Structures are given as C-alpha cells and as structure tokens.
C-alpha cells in the first residue's frame, strides 16, 4: 500500500532527516524531491557545486550526468521508496538510467544517473522540484540476518569511475560532421582534379 499525502506528512520525521522536508512538495500519493547541490557532468574533471549564485545546470543532447536530491531520506524498516523523474523533464528527453527503488533503512541523499536523450539542451536548477518519490509499506521486515541498506554519502569516486571519460554527445557528433563536410568541400575538387589528370596522362601514353 502506498502512502497518501496525509500519511506522508504525518510520517515526515520518520522519513526525512535534517529538517529537509517541505510540505509544498507533497502530492496526493508522492513527494517531489528538489535538486541538490552536488552534480557531475560526464567529461568534466570534478563534480560541481550548485548554489544560489550558480544554480543552473545544462545537459546537452546525449549527455550523461550524476545528480543528487536536496532532501535527506531516512527510511524505517517498514517503508520503501520508488523514484522517478518529474514528467516535465521526461517530456524534454531526460531519463533516469540508475535504480528505481529505495530500500528500507536507506539513510542519505539520493543519487541519480541521468541522460538527455532529447534533441535540445535540458536546463535544471538547484532546489527546483526535479524527482518524485512514492512511499510504500513493507510487511514483516524484521529479520536480524538481513543487512540494512548500505549508507552512501553524495557523489563518490566510484560513481565517477563508472562514468569516467569523455562522452560523445549529439552536439559533438554534429560538429565533427560539419568539420568533415568542410574538409570534403575544400579538398574534394582537388582530389578529383588530380585523379582526372592522372587518368588523362595515363591514356595519352
């Protein structure tokens, strides 16, 4: 059974830590998570920090990124979560390429791996509602032999290593294609002229 708005509000102190809960983010059966400060765009050397002075993040077509949410989640054993991107970003072409659920006993800020599969840049803003989480009750989850969810602390070196290296975006491919087209237009006629001249010289022998 999923938690409705009233249940989410009543359970806020058991689900959200560090006073990160915001009532205006509560939906009828969900909660909208806001974009956190830590973000990493594939191809950059280090993660970046978003704040009020530098709140925007732009993802080019084909670009991968690792994002975090502002809220600190701390789920009890009897509650799990299901996560997704808000529909406004899905419609632009942003997809979640990481996990889709949050285990009971998880405690930290969620980390998302995303990709822009659309044809235009997608712009995100710090503290804007970007993700959605649904909470569901879990029954009889008290076996002491079952390990609790592993803690995590923001974007790790392992996260970056999984996405290490430079990425090939649609924008880069277009630029490389245009460069190749210019080379062909410049040198193509010369190659054709030389080839014709060689053929004519050969036939005159």
Secondary structure, 3 states (H helix, E strand, C coil): CECCHHHHHHCHHHHEECCCCCHHHECCCCEEEEEEEEEEECCCCCCEECCCCCCEEEECCCCEEEEEEEEEEECCCCEEEEEEECHHHHCCCEEECCCCEECCCCEEEEEEEEEECCCCCEEEECCCEEEEEEEEECCCCCCCCCCCCCCCCCCCHHHHHHCCCCCCCHHHHHHHHHHHHHHHHHHHHHHHHHHHHHHHHHHHC
